[in-house]
């Protein structure tokens, strides 16, 4: 699946996107897999309350299932103005 990173998440990880092979059942499981890869992922995913996730461009929760999902995007909350 494609994993996209936006704003400071991209800055901490150092990539705008990557293709990830995963056995994760949920977004939270995917995050744990990514955090175990390298410190930069761990730094990006330390505080999940500071992140939002979208699955195939629809907002989702971290307990959302990944079955059939092609794209996961991580980004900080956005504010209008």
URTA-V795836 format. One record per pair of residues at least 24 apart in sequence whose ideal C-beta (glycine too) atoms are under 10 Angstrom apart, sorted by the first residue. I is the first residue (numbers start at 1). J is the second residue. D is the distance in whole Angstrom. If there is no record, write none. Layout:
i->(I:I)
j->(J:J)
d->(D:D)
//
This chain:
i->(1:1:1:1:1:1:1:1:1:2:2:2:2:2:2:3:3:3:3:3:3:4:4:4:4:4:4:4:5:5:5:5:5:5:5:6:6:6:6:6:6:6:6:7:7:7:7:7:7:8:8:8:8:8:9:9:9:9:9:9:9:9:9:9:9:10:10:10:11:11:12:12:12:12:12:12:12:12:13:13:13:13:13:13:13:13:14:14:14:14:15:15:17:17:20:22:22:23:24:24:24:24:25:25:25:25:26:26:26:26:26:26:26:26:27:27:27:27:27:27:27:27:27:27:27:27:27:27:28:28:28:28:28:28:29:29:29:29:30:30:30:30:30:31:31:31:34:34:44:45:48:49:50:50:51:51:51:52:52:52)
j->(30:55:56:66:68:69:70:71:72:56:69:70:71:72:73:30:34:71:72:73:74:54:57:71:72:73:74:75:34:41:44:72:73:74:75:51:52:54:73:74:75:76:78:51:74:75:76:77:78:44:50:51:75:76:41:43:44:45:50:51:52:73:74:75:76:44:74:75:40:44:39:40:41:42:43:44:45:46:37:38:40:41:43:44:45:74:38:40:41:44:40:41:71:73:72:66:72:66:65:66:69:72:63:65:66:67:60:61:62:63:64:65:66:67:51:53:54:55:60:61:62:63:64:65:66:69:72:74:53:61:62:63:64:66:62:63:65:66:62:66:69:72:74:62:72:74:72:74:74:74:74:77:76:77:75:76:77:76:77:78)
d->(9:9:10:7:10:6:6:7:6:10:10:7:5:7:9:8:8:8:5:8:7:9:10:7:7:4:7:8:10:10:7:10:8:6:8:10:9:10:7:7:4:8:9:10:9:6:5:10:9:8:9:10:9:6:10:10:5:8:9:7:10:9:5:6:7:9:9:9:10:9:10:6:8:9:5:4:9:9:10:9:5:6:8:5:9:9:10:6:10:9:9:10:9:9:8:7:9:10:10:6:10:9:10:6:6:8:10:9:7:6:6:6:6:10:10:5:10:7:7:7:5:7:5:8:7:9:7:9:10:9:5:6:9:10:9:10:10:8:9:6:9:7:10:7:10:8:10:9:8:8:10:9:6:7:7:6:8:7:6:8)
//
